[in-house]
């Protein structure tokens, strides 16, 4: 109700419908209509999700202009703000260290 209150009785926005589906299909694992502590933990810290790998893939996908799945120095520098703001680079600190692979 904080994000959407259907006070006028009109149709729900698409994002509300999507969120309801996400809740029933993926969040409410025991299908009791509410999230318990274990379900919240699974949602926030899923066991089958590698955050570092996902962030690394995101950085390469967004920065790899020629789509060769390799980043050049120029591609990294052209997208420096994305790398500096990334947890994968320790918020930019890792970019100031010497690396053989760069």
N, CA, C and O of each residue as an XYZ file, in Angstrom:
408
protein
N       0.820     -1.191      0.000
C       0.000      0.000      0.000
C       0.867      1.260      0.000
O       0.422      2.311     -0.462
N       2.099      1.170      0.512
C       2.987      2.333      0.486
C       3.397      2.700     -0.939
O       3.578      3.878     -1.250
N       3.543      1.700     -1.800
C       4.000      1.955     -3.162
C       2.842      2.101     -4.146
O       2.954      2.831     -5.131
N       1.721      1.405     -3.881
C       0.569      1.484     -4.772
C      -0.688      1.188     -3.972
O      -0.840      0.107     -3.403
N      -1.571      2.146     -3.937
C      -2.867      1.953     -3.279
C      -3.946      2.101     -4.347
O      -4.146      3.183     -4.900
N      -4.619      1.029     -4.621
C      -5.648      1.032     -5.663
C      -6.952      1.571     -5.074
O      -7.920      0.832     -4.894
N      -6.957      2.862     -4.782
C      -8.108      3.480     -4.131
C      -9.257      3.729     -5.093
O     -10.415      3.762     -4.677
N      -8.953      3.906     -6.380
C      -9.989      4.216     -7.354
C     -10.609      2.966     -7.965
O     -11.576      3.059     -8.720
N     -10.065      1.810     -7.648
C     -10.606      0.565     -8.177
C     -10.272      0.293     -9.623
O     -10.854     -0.604    -10.233
N      -9.339      1.055    -10.188
C      -8.939      0.863    -11.582
C      -7.989     -0.311    -11.725
O      -7.709     -1.013    -10.753
N      -7.496     -0.523    -12.929
C      -6.568     -1.638    -13.158
C      -5.227     -1.395    -12.473
O      -4.787     -0.257    -12.312
N      -4.596     -2.485    -12.079
C      -3.273     -2.389    -11.471
C      -2.232     -2.139    -12.556
O      -2.362     -2.647    -13.670
N      -1.205     -1.363    -12.237
C      -0.116     -1.172    -13.202
C       0.600     -2.505    -13.456
O       0.532     -3.430    -12.646
N       1.276     -2.576    -14.588
C       1.995     -3.802    -14.952
C       3.024     -4.194    -13.901
O       3.201     -5.382    -13.628
N       3.715     -3.207    -13.300
C       4.753     -3.542    -12.332
C       4.167     -4.201    -11.093
O       4.832     -5.026    -10.466
N       2.938     -3.856    -10.726
C       2.290     -4.483     -9.563
C       1.962     -5.940     -9.895
O       2.162     -6.836     -9.075
N       1.460     -6.156    -11.094
C       1.145     -7.525    -11.518
C       2.420     -8.371    -11.551
O       2.418     -9.518    -11.101
N       3.503     -7.807    -12.081
C       4.778     -8.521    -12.128
C       5.280     -8.844    -10.726
O       5.757     -9.951    -10.475
N       5.175     -7.888     -9.819
C       5.622     -8.118     -8.445
C       4.792     -9.201     -7.757
O       5.338    -10.009     -7.006
N       3.494     -9.229     -7.999
C       2.648    -10.286     -7.430
C       3.080    -11.655     -7.943
O       3.136    -12.621     -7.182
N       3.383    -11.733     -9.231
C       3.836    -12.992     -9.815
C       5.182    -13.404     -9.237
O       5.389    -14.573     -8.911
N       6.100    -12.444     -9.109
C       7.403    -12.738     -8.514
C       7.250    -13.273     -7.093
O       7.917    -14.229     -6.697
N       6.365    -12.643     -6.342
C       6.129    -13.080     -4.971
C       5.603    -14.511     -4.937
O       6.136    -15.356     -4.218
N       4.572    -14.775     -5.704
C       3.953    -16.108     -5.635
C       4.832    -17.186     -6.258
O       4.827    -18.326     -5.793
N       5.587    -16.846     -7.300
C       6.395    -17.858     -7.979
C       7.762    -18.091     -7.348
O       8.266    -19.214     -7.353
N       8.376    -17.017     -6.796
C       9.758    -17.133     -6.352
C      10.022    -16.754     -4.901
O      10.965    -17.275     -4.307
N       9.238    -15.883     -4.317
C       9.523    -15.404     -2.958
C       8.829    -16.237     -1.873
O       9.446    -16.600     -0.871
N       7.561    -16.531     -2.079
C       6.766    -17.265     -1.086
C       6.966    -18.765     -1.301
O       6.114    -19.447     -1.870
N       8.115    -19.261     -0.833
C       8.502    -20.644     -1.123
C       7.568    -21.678     -0.504
O       7.345    -22.736     -1.093
N       7.021    -21.389      0.671
C       6.122    -22.362      1.312
C       4.651    -22.093      0.995
O       3.766    -22.775      1.513
N       4.393    -21.105      0.148
C       3.048    -20.794     -0.367
C       2.021    -20.502      0.731
O       0.863    -20.910      0.631
N       2.460    -19.784      1.793
C       1.522    -19.427      2.858
C       1.012    -17.992      2.737
O       0.279    -17.523      3.607
N       1.394    -17.286      1.663
C       0.912    -15.931      1.430
C       1.707    -14.838      2.108
O       1.350    -13.665      2.002
N       2.776    -15.192      2.803
C       3.639    -14.190      3.445
C       5.065    -14.719      3.479
O       5.311    -15.914      3.320
N       5.990    -13.799      3.691
C       7.394    -14.195      3.724
C       7.869    -14.334      5.163
O       7.712    -13.421      5.974
N       8.451    -15.488      5.466
C       9.028    -15.689      6.793
C      10.526    -15.364      6.744
O      11.044    -14.969      5.700
N      11.204    -15.530      7.856
C      12.616    -15.174      7.963
C      13.468    -15.928      6.935
O      14.332    -15.325      6.300
N      13.241    -17.222      6.763
C      14.029    -18.015      5.814
C      13.805    -17.561      4.375
O      14.745    -17.522      3.582
N      12.571    -17.222      4.039
C      12.265    -16.763      2.687
C      12.902    -15.399      2.413
O      13.372    -15.150      1.303
N      12.920    -14.529      3.400
C      13.567    -13.223      3.248
C      15.071    -13.402      3.083
O      15.691    -12.733      2.255
N      15.658    -14.301      3.867
C      17.093    -14.560      3.747
C      17.424    -15.112      2.360
O      18.411    -14.700      1.749
N      16.617    -16.028      1.866
C      16.840    -16.598      0.536
C      16.711    -15.519     -0.548
O      17.438    -15.550     -1.541
N      15.803    -14.583     -0.363
C      15.596    -13.500     -1.318
C      16.794    -12.551     -1.332
O      17.277    -12.176     -2.400
N      17.271    -12.164     -0.155
C      18.344    -11.182     -0.064
C      19.710    -11.811     -0.335
O      20.563    -11.195     -0.973
N      19.916    -13.030      0.148
C      21.192    -13.729     -0.035
C      20.960    -15.107     -0.651
O      21.135    -16.119      0.028
N      20.572    -15.163     -1.922
C      20.308    -16.466     -2.530
C      21.571    -17.320     -2.578
O      22.660    -16.818     -2.856
N      21.419    -18.593     -2.310
C      22.561    -19.507     -2.284
C      23.084    -19.814     -3.686
O      24.261    -20.131     -3.854
N      22.232    -19.723     -4.671
C      22.614    -20.122     -6.021
C      22.969    -18.930     -6.920
O      22.905    -19.042     -8.144
N      23.340    -17.798     -6.327
C      23.644    -16.594     -7.095
C      25.023    -16.088     -6.718
O      25.296    -15.834     -5.545
N      25.877    -15.944     -7.689
C      27.232    -15.458     -7.471
C      27.277    -13.965     -7.803
O      27.319    -13.584     -8.973
N      27.267    -13.135     -6.778
C      27.214    -11.686     -6.967
C      28.443    -11.157     -7.713
O      28.320    -10.294     -8.582
N      29.614    -11.669     -7.375
C      30.834    -11.188     -8.026
C      30.821    -11.534     -9.513
O      31.175    -10.700    -10.346
N      30.421    -12.743     -9.846
C      30.358    -13.146    -11.251
C      29.327    -12.311    -12.011
O      29.578    -11.884    -13.138
N      28.182    -12.082    -11.400
C      27.143    -11.279    -12.042
C      27.620     -9.847    -12.281
O      27.358     -9.280    -13.342
N      28.312     -9.262    -11.317
C      28.818     -7.901    -11.466
C      29.904     -7.851    -12.540
O      29.935     -6.924    -13.350
N      30.788     -8.837    -12.550
C      31.840     -8.877    -13.568
C      31.234     -9.001    -14.966
O      31.660     -8.306    -15.888
N      30.253     -9.871    -15.128
C      29.589    -10.016    -16.422
C      28.904     -8.715    -16.844
O      28.930     -8.339    -18.016
N      28.299     -8.043    -15.881
C      27.648     -6.767    -16.158
C      28.662     -5.731    -16.657
O      28.411     -5.035    -17.640
N      29.800     -5.635    -15.976
C      30.815     -4.664    -16.374
C      31.339     -4.954    -17.771
O      31.501     -4.032    -18.571
N      31.606     -6.216    -18.079
C      32.098     -6.572    -19.407
C      31.022     -6.298    -20.453
O      31.305     -5.711    -21.497
N      29.802     -6.718    -20.179
C      28.709     -6.520    -21.135
C      28.511     -5.045    -21.468
O      28.346     -4.689    -22.635
N      28.527     -4.196    -20.462
C      28.281     -2.772    -20.675
C      29.472     -2.041    -21.287
O      29.284     -1.020    -21.948
N      30.686     -2.536    -21.085
C      31.884     -1.820    -21.514
C      32.510     -2.358    -22.789
O      33.268     -1.646    -23.447
N      32.213     -3.582    -23.149
C      32.842     -4.242    -24.294
C      32.197     -3.758    -25.596
O      31.279     -4.392    -26.116
N      32.684     -2.635    -26.111
C      32.089     -1.992    -27.283
C      32.138     -2.894    -28.515
O      31.159     -2.975    -29.257
N      33.257     -3.567    -28.741
C      33.381     -4.403    -29.942
C      32.867     -5.831    -29.731
O      32.934     -6.657    -30.642
N      32.363     -6.115    -28.553
C      31.728     -7.404    -28.220
C      32.633     -8.601    -28.484
O      32.177     -9.649    -28.942
N      33.945     -8.433    -28.184
C      34.872     -9.550    -28.341
C      35.097    -10.293    -27.016
O      35.943    -11.183    -26.928
N      34.324     -9.911    -25.989
C      34.385    -10.507    -24.643
C      35.733    -10.274    -23.966
O      36.118    -11.008    -23.056
N      36.442     -9.246    -24.421
C      37.693     -8.826    -23.802
C      37.637     -7.309    -23.672
O      37.129     -6.617    -24.554
N      38.165     -6.806    -22.566
C      38.174     -5.354    -22.365
C      39.549     -4.798    -22.656
O      40.555     -5.293    -22.147
N      39.583     -3.776    -23.470
C      40.826     -3.055    -23.706
C      40.954     -1.958    -22.659
O      39.993     -1.627    -21.963
N      42.128     -1.413    -22.561
C      42.347     -0.296    -21.647
C      41.411      0.859    -21.994
O      40.873      1.518    -21.104
N      41.222      1.098    -23.280
C      40.355      2.184    -23.724
C      38.902      1.944    -23.324
O      38.210      2.874    -22.908
N      38.437      0.704    -23.447
C      37.055      0.392    -23.069
C      36.836      0.611    -21.572
O      35.789      1.103    -21.153
N      37.834      0.242    -20.779
C      37.720      0.461    -19.332
C      37.736      1.957    -19.033
O      36.920      2.442    -18.250
N      38.656      2.686    -19.649
C      38.749      4.123    -19.380
C      37.526      4.882    -19.876
O      37.105      5.858    -19.256
N      36.956      4.436    -20.993
C      35.744      5.085    -21.500
C      34.554      4.880    -20.564
O      33.593      5.650    -20.599
N      34.617      3.858    -19.742
C      33.527      3.543    -18.803
C      34.018      3.590    -17.359
O      33.533      2.847    -16.505
N      34.977      4.464    -17.097
C      35.596      4.530    -15.774
C      34.585      4.711    -14.652
O      34.749      4.152    -13.567
N      33.538      5.492    -14.912
C      32.568      5.753    -13.840
C      31.823      4.476    -13.429
O      31.456      4.326    -12.264
N      31.604      3.574    -14.359
C      30.941      2.316    -14.020
C      31.868      1.442    -13.177
O      31.422      0.795    -12.230
N      33.146      1.421    -13.517
C      34.099      0.605    -12.773
C      34.365      1.175    -11.379
O      34.466      0.432    -10.403
N      34.474      2.490    -11.300
C      34.731      3.124    -10.000
C      33.553      2.911     -9.054
O      33.743      2.814     -7.842
N      32.345      2.837     -9.594
C      31.165      2.642     -8.764
C      30.822      1.192     -8.519
O      29.770      0.897     -7.953
N      31.687      0.277     -8.934
C      31.387     -1.149     -8.829
C      32.025     -1.788     -7.603
O      33.173     -1.506     -7.258
N      31.265     -2.641     -6.966
C      31.796     -3.408     -5.840
C      32.875     -4.375     -6.326
O      33.785     -4.712     -5.569
N      32.785     -4.825     -7.583
C      33.760     -5.765     -8.139
C      35.163     -5.171     -8.179
O      36.145     -5.911     -8.130
N      35.274     -3.854     -8.267
C      36.586     -3.201     -8.270
C      36.888     -2.552     -6.923
O      37.758     -1.688     -6.816
N      36.161     -2.979     -5.909
C      36.327     -2.393     -4.579
C      36.152     -0.881     -4.660
O      36.911     -0.106     -4.077
N      35.115     -0.492     -5.411
C      34.760      0.912     -5.626
C      35.935      1.734     -6.142
O      36.181      2.852     -5.691
N      36.658      1.145     -7.106
C      37.728      1.846     -7.788
C      39.116      1.616     -7.233
O      40.098      1.873     -7.929
N      39.232      1.146     -6.013
C      40.562      0.973     -5.411
C      41.415     -0.028     -6.177
O      42.623      0.170     -6.308
N      40.814     -1.097     -6.685
C      41.576     -2.109     -7.411
C      42.089     -1.600     -8.752
O      43.009     -2.187     -9.320
N      41.513     -0.527     -9.263
C      41.945      0.007    -10.556
C      43.261      0.765    -10.447
O      43.926      0.985    -11.459
N      43.649      1.168     -9.240
C      44.903      1.916     -9.066
C      46.095      1.001     -8.848
O      47.232      1.472     -8.838
N      45.867     -0.287     -8.674
C      46.970     -1.247     -8.458
C      47.434     -1.773     -9.813
O      46.656     -1.847    -10.764
N      48.703     -2.134     -9.886
C      49.239     -2.722    -11.116
C      48.717     -4.145    -11.272
O      48.720     -4.933    -10.326
N      48.270     -4.458    -12.486
C      47.778     -5.793    -12.803
C      48.428     -6.237    -14.095
O      48.506     -5.464    -15.050
N      48.896     -7.473    -14.136
C      49.480     -8.020    -15.360
C      48.439     -8.147    -16.461
O      48.749     -7.965    -17.639
N      47.187     -8.464    -16.074
C      46.158     -8.707    -17.084
C      45.653     -7.428    -17.733
O      44.961     -7.495    -18.749
N      45.975     -6.276    -17.181
C      45.566     -5.021    -17.806
C      46.679     -4.572    -18.694
O      46.572     -3.528    -19.338
